[in-house]
Each structure stands twice: as structure tokens, then as C-alpha cells.
């Protein structure tokens, strides 16, 4: 009995020893867990991963590129305004183009600013803008397809127009307007001169002639053009009989605008001496002259080709001149301009052709 009790006591003592050992191990584990927590600084790896995100990588690398793009939309080198966003500011700068020829009708280029004297209502002006660069032009081509242009007139005119396109600046832009009983925009702002010629390949001549309406529409369209230099090329026999606008209204618009009109009279065998032919020539002479342009009346196909080339060359050899009149007042008053050219030593007399004046209105440029 005693041996059994001793055995039980031994078992109890062993269990108590094991329980105590287990409790001690648990207590030691509990003591070690708080010591493991300081290992949490390894969690600071998250701060390292945030650093690349905190770096101003994409935003700062792309934003500096935007400013040059914005700057190019203000003013391009050579005084050319960007196609998409031209800058419009009110200014009292009076600008116009001047064609200078010698006694043989040859264009004179290379003159300096000091060769020109500008008189505004007889008052000398200081030239503040001057350029003789071969710059592109916004050209409105006004093509008569009325009944009076029948026969081979249209074909001859189209063939000659090809010489104009070939001689023009490769960055010129064209607006094509066809007119008979009404004026219609056939092609709006293109630099493809061949496309303009293709458009005129199969035109049919019929009905009356709304010449004044076509010129009015042409002025309105080219003033929306990309280039500061603007011109109209009128191809017609000059016999208007169906326009809503009058001759005086069109004349006033040409005086107010900065568009130069060149007219090419396509005359038949009996047109030159007829009363209608003489009247048409007088109309085109006046409209071209008031804008600073010129009218031409070729007598043969070869002469017509030469004239179209001459107009294209003139547009490429013009001088652009500007000045700011002192005490400018925007009152709509007409100011007459006179330009004198002093030829360099050894050259004969030179002849400037330009617009005869302007209305004192601070127009957007």
C-alpha cells in the first residue's frame, strides 16, 4: 500500500515539475514577444517605396515641354502667325506692300529701309517695320465661269493659271471662288495648287456674271488666311451684271482692307473694242488700282502665260512696310499715303506701286 502511495506521489511530483516547466516556457515566450516588436523597424521599407512616388518624375519632365509649344503659337520667325491660333491685337501700325520697278518694268529687290520715304498726309513718317523677304501669300483666285467666258476663254485662262501656281511660293495658300450668277467658294484654304487646277478642269460656263459679289467674298475669305500678305487674282472679262453688291461698295471694301487685287482680263477678238469690253477694262483698272494692284489684258496665249508668271513674281518681290503715325486717332478719316524711292547710285529712276491710303481705324492685325 505504501509502495502504491509512493508511486502516486512520484507521478504527482513529476506532473508538477512538467507543469512548472511548461509555465516557465510560456512565460519566457511571452517575454520574448515584446522583444520581437523592435524588429518592426524593418517595416520602414514602405517609406523607401514611397520615395519614387514622391519624386516629381512624370509631371516635371513633361511640364517644361509645354511652354515652348505655347510660345510658338504666339509668333513664328519671319513674322508668320501660327496656322491654328493667330494672335489678334488692336494696333495703330499702318502696314502695306510696295512693288518697286525700274523703267523697263523689272522688279527691284534688295533695297534698304533708308531708300524709302513715307508721307502720311504730307507728313514724313518713321518706318518701324520693314521686310523684303520672299514670304508666302494667301491668294484668293476668282474665276469667271459665266456665259461670256465661253469658247476657249476658260481653257486658256486655266492653262495660264498653271504658270502662276508653278511660279508661286511653295507655301502659298489658295482660296478658289467660281462665279457666274452667284459667287461660290469651290475650295477653302489649300496649299495644293494642282488641286485648284483640277477643280477647274470640267467647269461649264453659263448664266450671268456676279463679279462684284465674287470680289467681296474673296476679300472676306483671304482676310482669314494664315499669311499677313494677301492678294486676289481676278480672272474675268470684267462684265458684271448680276451682283448684289455695287461697284462703289466693293471699291470701299478694297480701300479699307489690306488685300491687293490683280485682274486679268480674258478678252475675245471683238471684246477689246466693244463698249462692254471697254467698260469691263475700266472696272478692273479701277478695282486693281485702288487696292495697290494692277490689271492686265493679254492679247495672246503666250502673253497670258507671261502675265500670270509676272504676277506670281511680283507677289514674291514686294516690300512690306509699316509705321505708327504720331497722335493716331481712330476716327475713320481717310489718310493719303505717298511713297518715294531713292535709287542707289548708278540706278535710274524707280517706280513704287502701292495702296493710295487708309482709313484711320485701329483694326486687329
C-alpha positions as CSV (number, residue, x, y, z in Angstrom):
1,X,0.0,0.0,0.0
2,X,2.8,2.3,0.9
3,X,4.6,1.5,-2.4
4,X,1.4,2.4,-4.3
5,X,1.3,5.7,-2.4
6,X,4.9,6.4,-3.2
7,X,4.3,5.7,-6.9
8,X,1.3,8.1,-6.9
9,X,3.3,10.8,-5.1
10,X,6.1,10.3,-7.6
11,X,3.7,10.8,-10.5
12,X,2.2,13.9,-8.9
13,X,5.7,15.3,-8.3
14,X,6.6,14.6,-12.0
15,X,3.4,16.3,-13.2
16,X,4.0,19.3,-11.1
17,X,7.6,19.5,-12.4
18,X,6.3,19.3,-16.0
19,X,3.6,21.9,-15.4
20,X,6.1,24.2,-13.9
21,X,8.4,23.7,-16.8
22,X,5.6,24.4,-19.3
23,X,4.6,27.5,-17.4
24,X,8.2,28.7,-17.4
25,X,8.5,28.2,-21.1
26,X,5.2,30.1,-21.8
27,X,6.4,32.9,-19.6
28,X,9.7,33.0,-21.5
29,X,7.8,33.1,-24.8
30,X,5.6,35.9,-23.5
31,X,8.7,37.8,-22.5
32,X,10.3,37.3,-26.0
33,X,7.3,38.7,-28.0
34,X,7.7,42.3,-26.8
35,X,11.4,41.9,-27.7
36,X,10.4,40.9,-31.3
37,X,8.4,44.1,-31.8
38,X,11.5,46.2,-32.0
39,X,12.2,44.2,-35.2
40,X,9.3,46.2,-36.7
41,X,11.6,48.9,-38.0
42,X,12.0,46.5,-40.9
43,X,8.5,47.8,-41.8
44,X,10.2,51.1,-42.7
45,X,10.6,49.6,-46.2
46,X,7.3,51.2,-47.0
47,X,8.9,54.7,-46.7
48,X,11.5,53.6,-49.3
49,X,8.8,52.5,-51.7
50,X,7.1,55.9,-51.3
51,X,10.2,57.9,-52.3
52,X,9.9,57.1,-56.0
53,X,6.3,58.1,-55.9
54,X,7.1,61.3,-54.1
55,X,9.7,62.2,-56.7
56,X,8.3,64.7,-59.3
57,X,9.1,62.4,-62.2
58,X,6.4,62.5,-64.9
59,X,4.8,65.9,-64.1
60,X,8.1,67.8,-64.0
61,X,9.6,66.1,-67.1
62,X,6.5,66.9,-69.2
63,X,5.6,70.4,-68.0
64,X,8.7,72.2,-69.3
65,X,8.0,70.9,-72.8
66,X,4.6,72.7,-72.8
67,X,6.0,76.2,-72.5
68,X,7.9,76.2,-75.8
69,X,4.8,74.8,-77.6
70,X,2.8,77.7,-76.2
71,X,5.5,80.2,-77.3
72,X,5.5,79.0,-80.9
73,X,1.8,79.8,-81.2
74,X,2.5,83.5,-80.5
75,X,4.8,84.5,-83.3
76,X,6.8,82.4,-85.6
77,X,10.2,83.6,-87.0
78,X,9.7,85.7,-90.1
79,X,6.6,87.4,-88.8
80,X,4.4,84.5,-89.7
81,X,1.4,83.7,-87.4
82,X,0.7,80.1,-86.4
83,X,-2.0,78.4,-88.5
84,X,-4.1,77.3,-85.6
85,X,-4.1,80.3,-83.2
86,X,-3.2,83.6,-84.8
87,X,-2.7,86.4,-82.3
88,X,-5.2,89.3,-82.7
89,X,-4.3,92.6,-81.1
90,X,-5.6,96.1,-81.7
91,X,-2.8,98.3,-83.2
92,X,-2.3,101.6,-84.9
93,X,0.5,100.1,-87.0
94,X,-0.1,101.1,-90.6
95,X,1.2,98.3,-92.9
96,X,1.1,97.9,-96.7
97,X,3.0,96.3,-99.5
98,X,5.1,98.2,-102.1
99,X,6.2,96.9,-105.5
100,X,9.2,98.7,-107.0
101,X,10.1,98.5,-110.7
102,X,12.6,100.2,-113.0
103,X,11.9,102.0,-116.3
104,X,11.8,98.6,-118.0
105,X,9.2,97.2,-115.7
106,X,11.7,94.9,-113.9
107,X,11.2,94.2,-110.2
108,X,13.8,95.8,-108.0
109,X,14.7,93.9,-104.8
110,X,17.4,94.4,-102.2
111,X,16.6,98.0,-101.3
112,X,17.1,99.0,-97.7
113,X,14.7,100.8,-95.4
114,X,16.5,104.1,-95.9
115,X,15.7,104.1,-99.6
116,X,12.0,104.7,-98.8
117,X,10.4,107.9,-97.7
118,X,6.8,107.7,-96.4
119,X,4.5,110.7,-96.3
120,X,1.2,110.4,-94.5
121,X,-1.0,113.4,-95.5
122,X,2.3,115.1,-96.5
123,X,3.9,114.4,-93.0
124,X,7.1,112.3,-93.0
125,X,6.9,109.1,-91.0
126,X,9.5,106.9,-89.3
127,X,9.4,103.3,-90.7
128,X,9.1,100.9,-87.7
129,X,8.6,97.7,-89.7
130,X,10.4,96.7,-92.9
131,X,10.8,93.4,-94.7
132,X,11.7,92.3,-98.2
133,X,11.6,88.6,-97.5
134,X,10.2,86.1,-100.1
135,X,7.3,85.3,-97.8
136,X,4.2,83.2,-98.7
137,X,0.9,84.8,-99.6
138,X,-2.8,84.0,-99.0
139,X,-4.3,84.2,-102.5
140,X,-7.9,84.2,-103.5
141,X,-8.4,83.0,-107.1
142,X,-11.7,84.4,-108.5
143,X,-12.5,82.5,-111.7
144,X,-15.3,83.7,-114.0
145,X,-17.4,80.8,-115.3
146,X,-20.3,82.8,-116.7
147,X,-21.7,82.5,-120.2
148,X,-19.5,85.4,-121.5
149,X,-16.4,83.3,-120.7
150,X,-17.5,80.6,-123.2
151,X,-15.5,79.2,-126.1
152,X,-11.8,78.7,-125.4
153,X,-11.5,81.5,-122.8
154,X,-11.8,79.2,-119.8
155,X,-9.3,76.7,-121.2
156,X,-6.8,79.5,-122.0
157,X,-7.2,81.0,-118.5
158,X,-6.8,77.7,-116.8
159,X,-3.7,76.9,-118.7
160,X,-2.2,80.2,-117.9
161,X,-3.1,79.8,-114.2
162,X,-0.9,76.8,-114.1
163,X,2.1,79.1,-114.7
164,X,1.0,81.2,-111.8
165,X,0.9,78.2,-109.5
166,X,4.3,76.9,-110.7
167,X,5.9,80.3,-110.1
168,X,4.3,81.0,-106.7
169,X,5.9,80.3,-103.3
170,X,5.6,76.7,-102.3
171,X,3.8,77.7,-99.1
172,X,1.2,79.9,-100.6
173,X,-2.3,79.0,-99.7
174,X,-5.2,79.3,-102.1
175,X,-8.9,80.0,-101.9
176,X,-10.8,79.2,-105.1
177,X,-14.1,81.1,-105.9
178,X,-16.0,80.4,-109.0
179,X,-18.7,82.8,-110.1
180,X,-21.5,83.2,-112.7
181,X,-24.9,84.2,-111.5
182,X,-23.6,83.9,-107.9
183,X,-20.3,83.5,-106.3
184,X,-19.4,80.2,-104.7
185,X,-16.4,79.0,-102.6
186,X,-15.2,76.0,-104.5
187,X,-12.1,75.3,-102.4
188,X,-11.2,76.7,-99.0
189,X,-7.6,77.2,-97.9
190,X,-5.3,74.7,-99.6
191,X,-1.6,74.7,-100.4
192,X,-2.2,72.2,-103.2
193,X,-2.1,74.3,-106.4
194,X,-2.7,71.3,-108.6
195,X,-5.9,70.6,-106.8
196,X,-7.1,74.1,-107.7
197,X,-6.3,73.5,-111.3
198,X,-8.0,70.1,-111.2
199,X,-11.1,71.7,-109.8
200,X,-11.3,74.0,-112.9
201,X,-10.9,71.2,-115.4
202,X,-14.5,70.4,-116.1
203,X,-16.3,73.7,-115.3
204,X,-19.1,74.7,-117.5
205,X,-19.7,78.3,-118.5
206,X,-23.3,79.6,-118.2
207,X,-25.6,82.3,-116.8
208,X,-24.7,85.9,-115.8
209,X,-21.7,87.4,-114.0
210,X,-21.7,88.3,-110.3
211,X,-18.2,89.8,-110.4
212,X,-18.6,92.2,-107.5
213,X,-20.0,89.6,-105.2
214,X,-17.1,87.3,-106.0
215,X,-14.5,90.0,-105.2
216,X,-16.4,90.8,-101.9
217,X,-16.4,87.1,-101.0
218,X,-12.7,86.9,-101.9
219,X,-11.7,89.8,-99.6
220,X,-13.7,88.2,-96.8
221,X,-12.0,84.8,-97.2
222,X,-8.4,85.8,-97.7
223,X,-8.5,88.1,-94.6
224,X,-9.0,84.9,-92.7
225,X,-5.8,83.5,-94.3
226,X,-2.7,82.4,-92.5
227,X,-0.3,84.8,-94.1
228,X,0.0,88.5,-93.5
229,X,0.3,89.1,-97.2
230,X,-3.0,88.8,-99.0
231,X,-4.0,89.1,-102.6
232,X,-6.8,88.4,-105.0
233,X,-6.4,87.1,-108.6
234,X,-9.4,88.0,-110.7
235,X,-9.8,86.2,-114.0
236,X,-12.7,87.6,-116.0
237,X,-13.8,89.7,-118.9
238,X,-15.0,92.3,-116.4
239,X,-18.7,92.4,-117.3
240,X,-20.7,92.3,-114.1
241,X,-24.5,92.1,-114.5
242,X,-25.8,90.1,-111.5
243,X,-24.2,91.2,-108.2
244,X,-26.0,92.2,-105.0
245,X,-23.1,94.5,-104.1
246,X,-22.5,97.6,-106.1
247,X,-19.2,98.8,-107.6
248,X,-18.9,101.6,-105.0
249,X,-19.5,99.2,-102.1
250,X,-16.8,96.9,-103.4
251,X,-14.4,99.8,-104.0
252,X,-14.9,100.9,-100.4
253,X,-14.1,97.4,-99.1
254,X,-10.9,97.2,-101.1
255,X,-9.8,100.6,-99.8
256,X,-10.5,99.5,-96.2
257,X,-8.8,96.1,-96.5
258,X,-5.1,95.1,-96.8
259,X,-5.9,92.9,-99.8
260,X,-4.2,93.6,-103.2
261,X,-6.2,92.8,-106.3
262,X,-4.7,91.7,-109.6
263,X,-7.1,91.4,-112.6
264,X,-6.5,89.5,-115.8
265,X,-9.0,90.4,-118.5
266,X,-9.7,87.5,-120.7
267,X,-10.9,89.2,-123.9
268,X,-12.0,87.7,-127.1
269,X,-11.4,89.0,-130.6
270,X,-14.2,91.6,-130.6
271,X,-14.2,92.3,-126.8
272,X,-11.4,94.8,-126.8
273,X,-13.1,97.5,-129.0
274,X,-16.7,96.9,-127.8
275,X,-18.4,99.1,-125.4
276,X,-18.9,96.2,-122.9
277,X,-15.2,95.4,-123.3
278,X,-14.1,98.9,-122.7
279,X,-16.4,99.2,-119.7
280,X,-15.1,95.9,-118.2
281,X,-11.5,97.1,-118.6
282,X,-12.3,100.4,-116.8
283,X,-13.9,98.5,-113.9
284,X,-11.0,96.1,-113.4
285,X,-8.5,99.0,-113.8
286,X,-10.2,100.9,-111.0
287,X,-10.6,98.0,-108.6
288,X,-7.0,96.9,-109.0
289,X,-5.6,100.4,-108.7
290,X,-7.5,101.3,-105.5
291,X,-6.1,98.2,-103.8
292,X,-2.5,98.8,-105.0
293,X,-2.6,96.1,-107.6
294,X,-2.7,96.1,-111.4
295,X,-4.9,95.0,-114.3
296,X,-3.6,93.1,-117.4
297,X,-5.1,92.4,-120.8
298,X,-3.2,89.8,-122.7
299,X,-3.7,89.5,-126.4
300,X,-2.3,86.0,-126.9
301,X,-1.9,82.8,-125.0
302,X,1.9,83.3,-124.7
303,X,1.3,86.8,-123.3
304,X,-1.2,85.5,-120.9
305,X,1.3,82.9,-119.6
306,X,3.9,85.7,-119.1
307,X,1.4,87.8,-117.2
308,X,0.5,85.1,-114.8
309,X,4.1,84.4,-114.1
310,X,4.7,88.2,-113.7
311,X,2.0,88.4,-111.0
312,X,3.4,85.5,-109.1
313,X,6.9,87.0,-109.2
314,X,5.6,90.4,-108.1
315,X,4.0,88.8,-105.0
316,X,7.4,87.3,-104.1
317,X,9.3,90.6,-104.6
318,X,7.2,93.0,-102.6
319,X,8.4,95.1,-99.7
320,X,6.3,95.1,-96.5
321,X,6.5,98.5,-94.8
322,X,4.9,99.7,-91.6
323,X,4.8,102.8,-89.4
324,X,2.9,104.3,-86.5
325,X,1.6,107.8,-87.1
326,X,2.2,110.1,-84.1
327,X,-1.0,111.1,-82.3
328,X,-3.0,108.4,-84.1
329,X,-6.8,109.0,-83.8
330,X,-9.2,106.2,-84.7
331,X,-11.8,108.4,-86.3
332,X,-12.3,106.7,-89.6
333,X,-10.7,109.6,-91.5
334,X,-9.1,108.9,-94.9
335,X,-5.3,109.4,-95.0
336,X,-3.5,109.7,-98.2
337,X,-0.1,108.0,-98.5
338,X,2.8,108.9,-100.8
339,X,6.0,106.9,-101.1
340,X,9.2,108.0,-102.7
341,X,12.1,105.7,-103.5
342,X,15.7,107.0,-103.7
343,X,17.6,104.7,-106.1
344,X,21.1,103.7,-105.2
345,X,23.9,105.3,-107.0
346,X,24.1,104.1,-110.6
347,X,20.4,103.1,-110.9
348,X,17.9,105.1,-112.9
349,X,14.6,106.3,-111.5
350,X,12.5,103.7,-109.7
351,X,8.7,103.5,-109.6
352,X,6.8,102.3,-106.5
353,X,3.3,100.9,-106.7
354,X,1.2,100.8,-103.5
355,X,-2.1,101.4,-102.0
356,X,-3.1,105.1,-102.1
357,X,-4.2,105.5,-98.5
358,X,-6.0,104.1,-95.5
359,X,-8.9,104.8,-93.1
360,X,-7.8,105.7,-89.6
361,X,-9.3,102.7,-87.8
362,X,-7.4,100.6,-85.2
363,X,-8.1,97.3,-86.9
364,X,-6.9,94.0,-85.4
365,X,-3.8,92.8,-87.1
